[in-house]
Amino acid sequence: MNPKVDRLNEYCRRFGPGFRVLDDVRNVLVDFLAGLDRQLDLFESPEQRALSSLEALRVHDGSLYNRWSFSDNRKRRELSVPCEPLKVFIDDYLIPLIKRTKVHECCHGAEPGWSPRRSLEDHLPCYSVLSFDLKSAFNNFTIAEVFDFYYSLDLEGLEEDEKIAVAGFLSMISSSLVDGRRVLPTGASHSPLLFNRGLLELDDELYEGCSRKGFNYTRWLDDITISSQGKVCIEELLGAVELTERYFPVAPNKIFFQKADEPIYLLGHVIYLGRVCKNSRTERDAHKVKPLDYDEWFGDRGYEGWE
């Protein structure tokens, strides 16, 4: 039995995927959202503004997310962009609520004050670097994880059924339907912030493991980087991939081990001679080492585990 899935199922059983929750717990939601609102308005109280926001979502004609796709040089990308009433609701309520939750100090992507270059500079000086990607990051962060994030917040003053209703409503509007599953929408401003905080436990585990071994750790959304100042064999680092897979799938074709004997390519930049510089995709494709063979390295565990 999975408690977070059970609670989500209870919400769906009572209210369904739409806005019927507003008929039963409108006052709870209005009071909760009004308590989050820190903007002053001379003409409308926080409670009135919260109610107006909810009604704007209810009466919106059509999907809350507009779907569109485009192709870059490598692959086709699917975006889910919030409709205008939902975008306002996200900016006014969801993002302030999400930002109340702790993000790990080593999680940098989409967080204020960080850039890929500054994040990589946290690894200097470095010699050995393991980097890998989380697989289909937002598409694998399902509504169950979104619901668990909201339910786990400090929702003061709410009874159990009210917590389920609030968490369920927020998780429904925070997720979009992609290939028959409700997941974090790619193209919405709240998604990277929620994703970062939803993986806090993984960040804690990897950071603690790296600290014990004298390595440096950072995460840029779905890109994980672990480095050592000195020479280490690859077997000392690969346990981090196994540990990560306990929490989230890893892209098997995007695991790299690089050494400072040659330029190190990470996050659209190159580390060379102790400096981080921007580089082109053409240069990266021509010179970056090939990814590890997943089956060869992980088929028969021949590396040190990060227990």
PyMOL commands that set and color helices and strands:
alter all, ss='L'
color gray80, all
select helices_A, chain A and resi 3-15+21-36+46-59+84-99+116-121+138-140+143-151+160-174+190-198+200-213+234-236+239-245+281-287+294-298
alter helices_A, ss='H'
color red, helices_A
select strands_A, chain A and resi 65-71+76-82+128-134+176-178+181-183+216-220+223-228+250-259+264-266+269-272+275-278
alter strands_A, ss='S'
color yellow, strands_A
deselect
rebuild
show_as cartoon
